[in-house]
Amino acid sequence: MLTRLRLENFKSWKNTGDIALKPITGIFGANSSGKTSLIQALLLLKQTAESSDRGIVFHFGDRTTPVDLGDFKSVVYGHDSGNTLKISLDWETEEQKPFKVPNVDGRTVVEDARIGFEVASHEVGSKSRKSLTVERMSYRVGDAVFGLGRNSKGNHGLFQEETKFEFERSRGRPWATLPPVKCYGFPDQVRANFTNAGFLSDLEFALEERLGGLYYLGPLRAHPERRYTWTGAQPIDVGQAGEYAVDAILASRERGETIGRGRGRPRVTLEEYVAQWLKELDLIHDFRVERLAEGSPVFEVRVRKSVRASEVLITDVGFGVSQILPVLVLCFYVPEGSTVILEQPEIHLHPAIQSGLADVLIDAWKKRKVQILLESHSEHLLRRLQRRVAEETISAEDVGLFFCSAGGRSSSLTPLELNSYGNIANWPTDFFRDQLGEIAAMSDATLRRRRNAE
């Protein structure tokens, strides 16, 4: 699970400070306040790790990636290419599988489930020919730090901090001062030139595995279709717009996967679980994905609005069903322990459904340990989270809430103090605007009109 994020000189953020990431982390705030940038930083790392180009520092994106950020100047704070961009990310491994750093003799010198990664990057070169370089890149295991840094001559070298571990050179092999691979990898020569540096590859893999466990659903979702063609594709997620939600259901069906519902209750398929939630949210009564004809690769999504209603295609019911369907499928399709990033999941949903969405997210965490990071404008979703904390459905310790605001040149982030009764002690001014003020203004307007009519 991701546990901490920190950004410096990234888009509108001069310095976010340490952002504690919880099982359910909600980021709220006005438009253009920096909310989306927090998500984009994680997606930037993910698409960099997945890029086939080992020579780039960051893959800023294109039309095929989750996010397209342009170039370094577009991303760095104040569009000042003299600034150094820093990204820091922490996560925890499973308790049964702590990360181990062995010495030459095989003896473990560091063992911890807490892992961190940090990179600092800036541009070097002349005004007419600049290139992006990694100033410093490091991993942390517990308190021990292992990394690659750039000296005043522009050469990179290994270092370690807060540990008695020391890298031991291989005899007869000169040390080549090579830069990192992408923004996070140690060059291959490191393993050849040092006899006890093999674990560095495991650190790189741990980061890649964690970033590979990030799944993103954007705010603009695909329209439902009357027919879906599936030829056996096994998507890793539902797509950035939810376009593969039906494919995911069918892939899960073919693999025979089931979801547990608690002790003493039979396991159900993903399709059945999604149908249960759609009914619980009072959107529809029945949901199923059916093959058009025997042996055909074409499928239809059929639903019934109520117990007595006729069965129709998903295209013939309200838009809300198709909008929440990718959210439901994604949360219960991805591998257990994944991190799901949801950008405005409440779009096009009725307020009552927005409230129920909070219960879906809580269920995904409690049933499958799927961590949720969401960017939202929904007061209804937030209020339901507060209520569930008060009802002890979920602990306040498992919910992280933040409010973004744009003041001056830099965005600022306020952690909301949520207590065990679901109350927020430091409610920001104008958070979701002033409801009481709106009611009072409406009452004043009503009285004024009545007086004028007399």
Sine and cosine of phi, psi and omega as CSV:
sin_phi,cos_phi,sin_psi,cos_psi,sin_omega,cos_omega
0.00,0.00,0.68,-0.73,0.09,-1.00
-0.92,0.38,0.67,-0.74,-0.06,-1.00
-0.85,-0.52,-0.35,0.94,-0.05,-1.00
-0.39,-0.92,0.60,-0.80,0.10,-1.00
-0.69,-0.72,0.64,-0.77,0.08,-1.00
-0.59,-0.81,0.73,-0.68,0.02,-1.00
-0.84,-0.55,0.63,-0.77,0.13,-0.99
-0.74,-0.67,0.76,-0.65,0.03,-1.00
0.85,0.52,0.65,0.76,0.05,-1.00
-0.92,-0.40,0.93,-0.37,0.00,-1.00
0.80,0.60,-0.87,-0.49,-0.08,-1.00
-1.00,0.06,0.07,1.00,-0.06,-1.00
-0.98,-0.22,0.92,-0.39,0.16,-0.99
-0.94,0.33,-0.71,0.70,0.05,-1.00
-0.29,-0.96,0.90,-0.44,-0.01,-1.00
-0.97,0.23,-0.33,0.95,-0.24,-0.97
0.95,0.32,0.03,-1.00,-0.01,-1.00
-0.96,0.28,0.82,-0.57,0.03,-1.00
-0.97,-0.26,0.93,-0.37,0.00,-1.00
-0.98,0.21,0.89,-0.46,-0.01,-1.00
-1.00,-0.08,0.77,-0.64,-0.06,-1.00
-0.93,-0.37,0.06,-1.00,0.08,-1.00
-0.80,0.60,-0.64,0.76,0.15,-0.99
-0.81,-0.58,0.90,-0.43,-0.02,-1.00
-0.87,-0.49,0.86,-0.52,0.00,-1.00
-0.93,-0.36,0.76,-0.65,0.00,-1.00
-0.91,-0.42,0.87,-0.50,-0.06,-1.00
-0.85,-0.53,0.25,-0.97,0.03,-1.00
0.52,-0.85,0.11,-0.99,-0.03,-1.00
-0.95,0.31,0.21,-0.98,0.10,-0.99
-0.88,0.48,0.55,-0.84,0.04,-1.00
0.86,0.50,0.51,0.86,0.02,-1.00
-0.98,-0.17,-0.05,1.00,0.04,-1.00
0.96,-0.27,0.03,1.00,-0.04,-1.00
-0.85,0.52,-0.78,0.63,-0.09,-1.00
-0.91,0.42,-0.50,0.87,-0.01,-1.00
-0.88,0.47,-0.54,0.84,0.03,-1.00
-0.89,0.45,-0.66,0.75,0.05,-1.00
-0.93,0.38,-0.66,0.75,-0.06,-1.00
-0.89,0.46,-0.54,0.84,0.02,-1.00
-0.90,0.44,-0.66,0.75,0.04,-1.00
-0.92,0.39,-0.66,0.75,0.01,-1.00
-0.93,0.38,-0.53,0.85,0.06,-1.00
-0.88,0.48,-0.71,0.71,0.04,-1.00
-0.90,0.43,-0.67,0.74,-0.03,-1.00
-0.88,0.47,-0.76,0.65,-0.06,-1.00
-0.96,0.29,-0.40,0.92,0.12,-0.99
-0.93,0.37,-0.71,0.71,0.01,-1.00
-0.89,0.45,-0.55,0.83,-0.05,-1.00
-1.00,0.06,-0.12,0.99,0.00,-1.00
-0.95,0.30,0.58,-0.81,0.04,-1.00
-0.99,0.11,-0.14,0.99,-0.03,-1.00
-1.00,0.03,0.97,-0.25,-0.03,-1.00
-0.97,0.24,-0.21,0.98,-0.07,-1.00
-1.00,0.04,-0.20,0.98,-0.01,-1.00
-0.99,0.14,0.42,-0.91,0.14,-0.99
-1.00,0.07,-0.81,0.59,0.10,-1.00
-0.79,-0.61,0.60,-0.80,0.17,-0.99
-1.00,-0.09,0.99,-0.14,-0.09,-1.00
-0.95,0.32,-0.22,0.98,0.16,-0.99
0.92,-0.40,0.24,-0.97,0.09,-1.00
-0.43,-0.90,-0.23,-0.97,-0.08,-1.00
-0.95,0.33,-0.18,0.98,-0.01,-1.00
-0.99,-0.11,-0.15,0.99,-0.10,-0.99
-0.98,-0.19,0.30,-0.96,0.01,-1.00
-0.84,0.54,-0.54,0.84,-0.02,-1.00
-0.60,-0.80,0.64,-0.77,0.04,-1.00
-0.89,-0.45,0.96,-0.29,-0.11,-0.99
-0.98,-0.21,0.01,1.00,0.03,-1.00
1.00,0.04,-0.95,-0.30,0.00,-1.00
-0.61,-0.79,-0.08,-1.00,-0.07,-1.00
-0.87,0.50,-0.69,0.73,-0.02,-1.00
-0.90,0.44,-0.54,0.84,0.02,-1.00
-0.94,0.33,-0.46,0.89,-0.10,-0.99
-1.00,-0.06,-0.62,0.79,-0.14,-0.99
-0.93,0.36,0.55,-0.83,-0.07,-1.00
-0.83,0.56,0.75,-0.66,0.01,-1.00
0.94,0.35,0.15,0.99,-0.07,-1.00
0.80,0.59,0.51,0.86,0.00,-1.00
-0.98,-0.18,0.97,-0.23,-0.07,-1.00
-0.93,0.37,-0.06,1.00,0.11,-0.99
-0.99,0.14,-0.21,0.98,0.02,-1.00
-0.98,0.21,0.44,-0.90,0.06,-1.00
-0.98,-0.18,0.84,-0.55,0.01,-1.00
-1.00,0.02,0.76,-0.64,0.00,-1.00
-0.79,-0.61,0.69,-0.72,0.10,-0.99
-0.77,-0.64,0.76,-0.65,0.01,-1.00
-0.78,-0.63,0.73,-0.69,-0.07,-1.00
-0.64,-0.77,0.74,-0.67,0.05,-1.00
-0.88,-0.48,0.49,-0.87,0.10,-1.00
-0.47,-0.88,0.16,-0.99,0.02,-1.00
-0.84,-0.55,0.64,-0.76,0.10,-1.00
-0.99,0.11,0.09,-1.00,0.10,-1.00
-0.89,0.46,0.57,-0.82,-0.04,-1.00
-0.84,0.54,-0.55,0.83,-0.03,-1.00
-0.98,0.20,-0.15,0.99,-0.07,-1.00
-0.76,-0.64,0.90,0.44,0.04,-1.00
-0.93,0.37,0.43,-0.90,0.02,-1.00
-0.98,0.19,0.68,-0.74,-0.04,-1.00
-0.87,-0.50,0.69,-0.73,0.09,-1.00
-0.94,-0.35,0.94,-0.35,-0.02,-1.00
-1.00,-0.02,0.40,-0.92,0.11,-0.99
-1.00,-0.06,-0.10,-1.00,-0.04,-1.00
-0.87,0.50,-0.62,0.78,-0.04,-1.00
-0.99,0.13,0.09,1.00,0.02,-1.00
1.00,0.03,-0.12,0.99,0.00,-1.00
-0.96,0.28,0.71,-0.71,-0.02,-1.00
-0.97,0.24,0.82,-0.57,0.00,-1.00
-0.97,-0.26,-0.39,0.92,0.06,-1.00
-0.66,-0.75,0.71,-0.70,0.03,-1.00
-0.55,-0.84,0.87,-0.50,-0.05,-1.00
-0.30,-0.95,0.51,-0.86,0.04,-1.00
-1.00,0.05,-0.17,0.99,-0.02,-1.00
-1.00,-0.06,0.85,-0.53,0.00,-1.00
-0.81,-0.59,0.57,-0.82,0.03,-1.00
-0.67,-0.74,0.41,-0.91,0.07,-1.00
-0.69,-0.72,0.62,-0.79,0.03,-1.00
-0.57,-0.82,0.65,-0.76,0.06,-1.00
-0.70,-0.72,0.65,-0.76,0.10,-1.00
-0.83,-0.56,0.81,-0.58,-0.11,-0.99
-0.69,-0.72,0.57,-0.82,0.07,-1.00
-0.44,-0.90,0.11,-0.99,-0.01,-1.00
-1.00,-0.02,0.58,-0.82,0.07,-1.00
-0.76,-0.65,0.27,-0.96,0.03,-1.00
0.95,-0.32,-0.06,-1.00,-0.02,-1.00
-0.98,0.20,0.20,-0.98,-0.03,-1.00
-0.88,0.48,-0.56,0.83,-0.04,-1.00
-0.99,0.10,-0.34,0.94,-0.04,-1.00
-0.61,-0.80,1.00,-0.01,0.00,-1.00
-0.95,-0.30,0.46,-0.89,0.07,-1.00
-0.64,-0.77,0.43,-0.90,-0.03,-1.00
-1.00,0.02,0.70,-0.71,0.01,-1.00
-0.72,-0.69,0.37,-0.93,0.09,-1.00
-1.00,-0.04,0.90,-0.44,0.03,-1.00
-0.96,0.27,-0.66,0.75,-0.04,-1.00
-0.39,-0.92,0.70,-0.72,0.04,-1.00
-0.68,-0.73,0.74,-0.67,-0.07,-1.00
-0.50,-0.87,0.40,-0.92,0.13,-0.99
-0.87,-0.49,0.53,-0.85,0.05,-1.00
-0.85,-0.53,0.76,-0.65,0.11,-0.99
-0.88,-0.47,0.96,-0.29,-0.17,-0.99
0.91,0.42,-0.89,-0.46,0.05,-1.00
-0.97,-0.22,-0.21,0.98,-0.04,-1.00
-0.98,0.21,0.66,-0.75,-0.05,-1.00
-0.85,-0.52,0.71,-0.71,0.04,-1.00
-0.74,-0.67,0.78,-0.63,-0.08,-1.00
-0.33,-0.94,-0.11,-0.99,-0.01,-1.00
-0.76,-0.65,0.82,-0.58,-0.05,-1.00
-0.81,-0.59,0.39,-0.92,-0.03,-1.00
-0.97,-0.24,0.77,-0.63,-0.02,-1.00
-1.00,-0.05,-0.07,-1.00,-0.08,-1.00
-0.91,0.42,-0.34,0.94,0.02,-1.00
-1.00,0.01,-0.02,1.00,0.01,-1.00
1.00,0.03,0.13,0.99,0.01,-1.00
-0.99,-0.11,0.49,-0.87,0.00,-1.00
-0.97,-0.23,0.60,-0.80,0.04,-1.00
-0.58,-0.81,0.42,-0.91,0.02,-1.00
-0.95,0.31,0.48,-0.88,0.13,-0.99
-0.50,-0.87,0.33,-0.95,0.11,-0.99
-0.64,-0.77,0.53,-0.85,-0.04,-1.00
-0.65,-0.76,0.44,-0.90,0.08,-1.00
0.84,0.54,0.58,0.81,0.02,-1.00
-0.38,-0.93,0.45,-0.89,0.07,-1.00
-0.99,0.10,-0.09,1.00,0.02,-1.00
-0.90,0.44,0.64,-0.77,0.09,-1.00
-0.72,-0.69,0.69,-0.72,0.07,-1.00
-0.95,0.32,0.72,-0.69,-0.02,-1.00
-0.93,-0.36,0.83,-0.56,-0.06,-1.00
-0.95,0.30,0.56,-0.83,0.14,-0.99
-0.97,0.23,0.67,-0.74,-0.04,-1.00
-0.93,0.38,0.66,-0.75,0.10,-0.99
0.98,0.20,0.11,0.99,-0.01,-1.00
-0.91,-0.42,0.89,-0.46,0.03,-1.00
-0.93,0.36,0.52,-0.86,-0.01,-1.00
-1.00,0.06,0.90,-0.43,0.05,-1.00
-1.00,0.03,0.80,-0.60,-0.05,-1.00
-1.00,0.04,0.99,0.10,-0.05,-1.00
-0.97,-0.25,0.51,-0.86,0.00,-1.00
-0.97,0.26,0.18,-0.98,0.04,-1.00
-0.90,0.43,0.35,-0.94,0.15,-0.99
-1.00,0.03,0.84,-0.54,-0.17,-0.99
0.82,0.58,-0.59,-0.81,-0.02,-1.00
-0.98,-0.19,0.01,1.00,-0.17,-0.99
-0.66,-0.75,-0.06,1.00,-0.11,-0.99
-0.97,-0.24,0.57,-0.82,0.10,-1.00
-1.00,0.08,0.67,-0.74,0.01,-1.00
-0.89,0.46,0.46,-0.89,-0.07,-1.00
-0.85,0.52,-0.50,0.86,-0.04,-1.00
-0.88,0.47,-0.40,0.92,0.00,-1.00
-0.87,0.50,-0.72,0.69,-0.02,-1.00
-0.92,0.40,-0.52,0.85,-0.01,-1.00
-0.98,0.21,-0.55,0.84,-0.11,-0.99
-1.00,0.00,-0.21,0.98,0.01,-1.00
-0.75,-0.66,0.76,-0.65,-0.13,-0.99
-0.96,0.30,-0.36,0.93,-0.08,-1.00
-0.86,-0.51,0.51,0.86,-0.04,-1.00
-0.97,-0.24,0.14,0.99,-0.04,-1.00
-0.88,0.48,-0.50,0.86,-0.03,-1.00
-0.92,0.40,-0.30,0.95,0.01,-1.00
-0.89,0.46,-0.55,0.83,0.07,-1.00
-0.90,0.44,-0.58,0.82,0.02,-1.00
-0.92,0.38,-0.56,0.83,0.05,-1.00
-0.92,0.40,-0.69,0.72,0.05,-1.00
-0.86,0.51,-0.70,0.72,-0.01,-1.00
-0.90,0.43,-0.61,0.80,0.02,-1.00
-0.88,0.47,-0.64,0.77,0.04,-1.00
-0.93,0.37,-0.72,0.70,0.01,-1.00
-0.87,0.50,-0.64,0.76,0.01,-1.00
-0.91,0.42,-0.65,0.76,0.00,-1.00
-0.93,0.38,-0.67,0.74,0.03,-1.00
-0.93,0.37,-0.54,0.84,0.07,-1.00
-0.92,0.40,-0.37,0.93,0.04,-1.00
-1.00,0.04,0.15,0.99,0.11,-0.99
-1.00,-0.04,0.75,-0.66,0.01,-1.00
-0.77,-0.64,0.71,-0.71,-0.17,-0.99
-0.84,-0.54,0.70,-0.72,0.14,-0.99
-0.81,-0.59,0.85,-0.52,-0.06,-1.00
-0.98,0.18,0.07,-1.00,-0.08,-1.00
-0.98,0.21,-0.41,0.91,-0.04,-1.00
-0.98,-0.20,0.94,-0.34,-0.11,-0.99
-0.98,-0.18,0.46,-0.89,-0.04,-1.00
-0.91,0.41,0.57,-0.82,0.07,-1.00
-0.94,0.34,0.51,-0.86,0.04,-1.00
-0.92,0.38,0.41,-0.91,0.00,-1.00
-0.87,-0.49,0.44,-0.90,0.03,-1.00
-0.97,0.25,-0.48,0.88,0.02,-1.00
-0.70,-0.72,0.57,-0.82,0.06,-1.00
-0.81,-0.59,0.80,-0.60,0.05,-1.00
-0.99,-0.12,0.83,-0.55,0.01,-1.00
-0.77,-0.63,0.85,-0.52,-0.03,-1.00
-0.93,-0.37,0.36,0.93,0.05,-1.00
0.97,-0.25,0.17,0.99,0.00,-1.00
-0.87,0.50,0.58,-0.82,0.01,-1.00
-0.87,-0.49,0.98,0.19,-0.06,-1.00
-0.91,0.41,0.52,-0.86,0.02,-1.00
-0.98,0.18,-0.35,0.94,0.04,-1.00
-0.45,-0.90,-0.34,-0.94,-0.04,-1.00
-0.98,-0.18,0.10,1.00,-0.04,-1.00
1.00,0.05,0.37,-0.93,-0.06,-1.00
-0.90,0.44,-0.43,0.90,0.01,-1.00
-0.92,-0.38,0.21,0.98,-0.01,-1.00
0.97,0.24,0.27,0.96,-0.10,-0.99
-0.94,0.34,-0.27,0.96,-0.01,-1.00
-0.95,-0.31,0.35,0.94,-0.05,-1.00
-0.88,0.47,-0.71,0.70,0.00,-1.00
-0.93,0.37,-0.64,0.77,0.07,-1.00
-0.84,0.54,-0.67,0.75,0.00,-1.00
-0.90,0.44,-0.66,0.75,0.04,-1.00
-0.87,0.50,-0.72,0.69,-0.03,-1.00
-0.93,0.36,-0.60,0.80,0.04,-1.00
-0.91,0.42,-0.68,0.74,0.03,-1.00
-0.90,0.43,-0.62,0.78,0.04,-1.00
-0.88,0.47,-0.71,0.70,-0.04,-1.00
-0.90,0.43,-0.58,0.81,-0.01,-1.00
-0.98,0.20,-0.14,0.99,0.03,-1.00
0.96,0.29,0.45,0.90,-0.03,-1.00
-0.97,0.22,0.56,-0.83,0.03,-1.00
-0.71,-0.70,0.30,-0.95,-0.03,-1.00
-0.87,-0.50,0.76,-0.65,0.03,-1.00
-0.97,0.23,0.60,-0.80,-0.01,-1.00
-0.91,-0.42,0.22,0.98,0.00,-1.00
0.91,-0.41,0.25,-0.97,-0.06,-1.00
-0.87,0.50,0.73,-0.68,0.07,-1.00
0.99,0.11,-0.03,1.00,-0.01,-1.00
-0.92,-0.40,0.67,-0.74,-0.03,-1.00
-0.91,0.41,0.53,-0.85,0.07,-1.00
-0.95,0.30,0.45,-0.89,-0.02,-1.00
-0.76,-0.65,0.29,-0.96,0.05,-1.00
-0.97,0.24,0.24,-0.97,0.07,-1.00
-0.86,0.52,-0.68,0.73,0.00,-1.00
-0.86,0.50,-0.68,0.73,0.01,-1.00
-0.93,0.38,-0.61,0.79,-0.01,-1.00
-0.92,0.39,-0.67,0.74,0.06,-1.00
-0.88,0.48,-0.69,0.73,0.02,-1.00
-0.87,0.49,-0.64,0.77,0.03,-1.00
-0.88,0.47,-0.67,0.74,-0.02,-1.00
-0.94,0.34,-0.63,0.78,0.04,-1.00
-0.88,0.48,-0.59,0.81,0.05,-1.00
-0.95,0.30,-0.66,0.75,0.02,-1.00
-0.88,0.47,-0.59,0.81,0.02,-1.00
-0.98,0.19,-0.02,1.00,0.05,-1.00
0.90,0.44,0.56,0.83,0.05,-1.00
-1.00,0.00,-0.75,0.67,0.02,-1.00
-0.55,-0.83,0.24,-0.97,-0.02,-1.00
-1.00,-0.07,-0.67,0.75,-0.01,-1.00
-0.77,-0.64,0.53,-0.85,0.02,-1.00
-0.56,-0.83,0.76,-0.65,0.09,-1.00
-0.40,-0.92,0.47,-0.88,0.05,-1.00
-0.95,-0.31,0.87,-0.49,-0.15,-0.99
-0.83,-0.56,0.66,-0.75,0.07,-1.00
-0.94,0.35,0.67,-0.74,-0.06,-1.00
-0.91,0.42,-0.64,0.77,0.01,-1.00
-0.42,-0.91,0.39,-0.92,-0.01,-1.00
-0.80,0.60,0.82,-0.57,0.02,-1.00
0.99,0.15,-0.08,1.00,-0.03,-1.00
-0.99,0.16,0.60,-0.80,0.08,-1.00
-1.00,0.10,0.08,1.00,-0.06,-1.00
-0.99,-0.16,0.71,-0.70,-0.04,-1.00
-0.80,-0.60,0.39,-0.92,0.10,-1.00
-0.82,-0.57,0.55,-0.83,0.13,-0.99
-0.98,-0.17,0.92,-0.40,-0.07,-1.00
-0.94,-0.34,0.66,-0.75,-0.04,-1.00
-0.67,-0.74,0.33,-0.94,0.16,-0.99
-0.77,-0.64,0.76,-0.65,-0.03,-1.00
-0.94,0.35,-0.58,0.82,-0.02,-1.00
-0.54,-0.84,0.12,-0.99,-0.07,-1.00
-0.89,0.46,-0.49,0.87,-0.02,-1.00
-0.98,-0.18,-0.05,1.00,-0.04,-1.00
-0.98,0.21,0.39,-0.92,0.07,-1.00
-0.97,0.23,0.48,-0.88,0.04,-1.00
-0.97,0.24,0.73,-0.68,-0.01,-1.00
-0.71,-0.70,0.15,-0.99,0.08,-1.00
-0.97,0.22,0.39,-0.92,-0.02,-1.00
-0.88,0.48,-0.42,0.91,0.02,-1.00
-0.95,0.32,-0.25,0.97,-0.09,-1.00
-0.98,-0.20,0.19,0.98,0.08,-1.00
-0.87,-0.50,0.02,-1.00,-0.06,-1.00
-0.84,0.55,0.45,-0.89,-0.07,-1.00
-0.90,0.43,-0.40,0.92,-0.08,-1.00
-0.88,0.48,-0.58,0.82,-0.02,-1.00
-0.87,0.49,-0.75,0.67,-0.03,-1.00
-0.94,0.34,-0.37,0.93,0.00,-1.00
-0.98,0.18,-0.60,0.80,-0.01,-1.00
-1.00,0.02,-0.32,0.95,-0.02,-1.00
-0.82,0.57,-0.74,0.67,0.01,-1.00
-0.88,0.47,-0.55,0.83,0.02,-1.00
-0.90,0.43,-0.75,0.67,-0.01,-1.00
-0.88,0.48,-0.74,0.67,-0.04,-1.00
-0.89,0.46,-0.72,0.69,-0.04,-1.00
-0.86,0.51,-0.73,0.69,-0.07,-1.00
-0.89,0.45,-0.49,0.87,-0.08,-1.00
-0.92,-0.39,0.13,0.99,0.04,-1.00
-0.97,-0.26,-0.61,0.79,-0.05,-1.00
-0.91,0.42,0.37,-0.93,0.01,-1.00
-0.86,0.51,0.50,-0.86,0.05,-1.00
-0.85,0.52,0.61,-0.79,-0.01,-1.00
1.00,0.09,0.06,1.00,0.02,-1.00
-0.96,0.27,0.18,-0.98,0.13,-0.99
-0.90,-0.44,0.85,-0.52,-0.01,-1.00
-0.97,-0.26,0.81,-0.58,0.03,-1.00
-0.97,-0.24,0.86,-0.51,-0.03,-1.00
-0.88,-0.47,0.84,-0.54,0.03,-1.00
-0.97,-0.24,0.91,-0.41,-0.03,-1.00
0.75,0.67,0.87,0.49,-0.03,-1.00
-0.92,0.40,-0.23,0.97,-0.07,-1.00
-1.00,0.06,-0.03,1.00,-0.07,-1.00
-0.84,0.55,0.73,-0.69,0.04,-1.00
0.93,0.37,0.24,0.97,-0.01,-1.00
-0.97,-0.26,0.62,-0.78,0.07,-1.00
-0.88,0.47,0.54,-0.84,0.00,-1.00
-0.77,0.64,-0.62,0.79,0.01,-1.00
-0.91,0.41,-0.59,0.81,0.03,-1.00
-0.95,0.30,-0.58,0.81,0.07,-1.00
-0.86,0.50,-0.66,0.76,0.05,-1.00
-0.89,0.46,-0.73,0.68,-0.01,-1.00
-0.90,0.45,-0.44,0.90,0.03,-1.00
-0.86,0.51,-0.57,0.82,0.05,-1.00
-0.86,0.50,-0.62,0.79,0.02,-1.00
-0.92,0.38,-0.58,0.81,0.07,-1.00
-0.87,0.49,-0.72,0.70,-0.05,-1.00
-0.92,0.40,-0.64,0.76,0.06,-1.00
-0.88,0.47,-0.67,0.74,0.00,-1.00
-0.89,0.45,-0.65,0.76,0.01,-1.00
-0.88,0.47,-0.61,0.79,0.03,-1.00
-0.95,0.32,-0.73,0.69,-0.10,-0.99
-0.95,0.31,-0.59,0.81,-0.03,-1.00
-0.99,0.12,-0.62,0.79,-0.19,-0.98
-0.76,-0.65,0.12,0.99,-0.01,-1.00
0.82,0.58,0.58,0.81,0.09,-1.00
-1.00,0.06,0.90,-0.44,0.01,-1.00
-0.97,0.24,0.66,-0.75,-0.03,-1.00
-0.89,-0.45,0.80,-0.60,0.13,-0.99
-0.86,-0.50,0.92,-0.39,-0.09,-1.00
-0.81,-0.59,0.58,-0.81,0.11,-0.99
-0.93,-0.37,0.83,-0.56,-0.20,-0.98
-0.53,-0.85,0.36,-0.93,0.16,-0.99
-0.91,-0.41,0.12,0.99,-0.19,-0.98
-1.00,0.05,0.92,-0.39,0.11,-0.99
-0.93,0.38,-0.57,0.82,-0.05,-1.00
-0.91,0.41,-0.65,0.76,0.05,-1.00
-0.90,0.44,-0.71,0.70,0.01,-1.00
-0.88,0.47,-0.70,0.71,-0.02,-1.00
-0.88,0.48,-0.62,0.79,0.03,-1.00
-0.92,0.39,-0.62,0.79,0.08,-1.00
-0.87,0.50,-0.70,0.72,0.03,-1.00
-0.87,0.50,-0.69,0.72,0.00,-1.00
-0.88,0.48,-0.70,0.71,-0.03,-1.00
-0.92,0.40,-0.51,0.86,0.11,-0.99
-0.92,0.40,-0.71,0.70,0.02,-1.00
-0.88,0.48,-0.58,0.82,0.00,-1.00
-0.99,0.11,-0.02,1.00,0.02,-1.00
0.91,0.41,0.41,0.91,0.14,-0.99
-0.94,0.35,-0.57,0.82,0.08,-1.00
-0.63,-0.77,0.55,-0.84,-0.02,-1.00
-0.98,0.22,0.55,-0.84,0.10,-1.00
-0.87,0.50,-0.45,0.89,0.02,-1.00
-0.94,0.35,-0.33,0.94,-0.02,-1.00
-0.99,-0.11,0.08,1.00,-0.01,-1.00
-0.83,-0.55,0.82,-0.57,0.08,-1.00
-0.90,-0.44,0.81,-0.58,-0.04,-1.00
-0.84,-0.54,0.68,-0.73,-0.04,-1.00
-0.69,-0.73,0.54,-0.84,0.04,-1.00
-0.87,-0.48,0.84,-0.54,0.02,-1.00
-0.99,-0.12,0.63,-0.78,0.09,-1.00
-0.61,-0.79,0.46,-0.89,0.00,-1.00
-0.95,-0.33,0.98,-0.22,0.02,-1.00
-0.84,-0.54,0.82,-0.57,-0.05,-1.00
0.94,0.35,-0.65,-0.76,-0.04,-1.00
-1.00,0.09,-0.44,0.90,-0.14,-0.99
-0.91,-0.42,0.55,-0.84,0.12,-0.99
-0.95,0.30,0.42,-0.91,0.06,-1.00
-0.75,-0.66,0.45,-0.89,-0.09,-1.00
-0.81,-0.59,0.79,-0.61,0.02,-1.00
-0.91,-0.41,0.90,-0.44,0.12,-0.99
-0.94,0.34,0.79,-0.61,0.00,-1.00
-0.99,0.10,0.74,-0.67,-0.09,-1.00
-1.00,0.05,1.00,-0.08,-0.03,-1.00
-1.00,-0.08,0.86,-0.52,0.01,-1.00
-1.00,-0.08,0.01,-1.00,-0.09,-1.00
-0.94,0.35,-0.18,0.98,0.06,-1.00
-0.99,-0.15,0.11,0.99,0.04,-1.00
0.99,0.11,0.08,1.00,-0.01,-1.00
-1.00,0.05,0.56,-0.83,0.07,-1.00
-0.97,-0.25,0.90,-0.44,-0.12,-0.99
-0.96,0.28,-0.54,0.84,-0.09,-1.00
-0.92,-0.40,0.83,0.57,-0.01,-1.00
-0.86,0.50,0.88,-0.48,-0.08,-1.00
-0.93,0.36,0.48,-0.88,0.09,-1.00
-0.88,0.47,0.71,-0.71,0.03,-1.00
0.92,0.40,0.32,0.95,0.09,-1.00
-0.94,0.35,0.91,-0.42,-0.13,-0.99
0.86,0.50,0.38,0.93,-0.03,-1.00
0.92,0.40,-0.04,-1.00,-0.12,-0.99
-0.98,-0.21,0.99,-0.14,-0.04,-1.00
-0.89,0.45,-0.71,0.71,0.00,-1.00
-0.89,0.45,-0.60,0.80,0.03,-1.00
-0.91,0.42,-0.63,0.78,0.03,-1.00
-0.90,0.43,-0.67,0.74,0.01,-1.00
-0.90,0.43,-0.68,0.73,0.01,-1.00
-0.89,0.45,-0.67,0.74,0.01,-1.00
-0.90,0.44,-0.63,0.77,0.02,-1.00
-0.91,0.42,-0.65,0.76,0.02,-1.00
-0.90,0.43,-0.67,0.75,0.03,-1.00
-0.88,0.47,-0.67,0.74,0.01,-1.00
-0.90,0.43,-0.62,0.79,0.03,-1.00
-0.90,0.44,-0.73,0.69,0.01,-1.00
-0.89,0.45,-0.64,0.77,-0.02,-1.00
-0.91,0.42,-0.68,0.74,0.01,-1.00
-0.91,0.41,-0.62,0.79,0.01,-1.00
-0.91,0.41,-0.65,0.76,0.03,-1.00
-0.90,0.43,-0.65,0.76,0.00,-1.00
-0.93,0.37,-0.47,0.88,-0.02,-1.00
-0.98,0.19,-0.30,0.95,-0.03,-1.00
-0.97,0.24,0.00,0.00,0.00,0.00
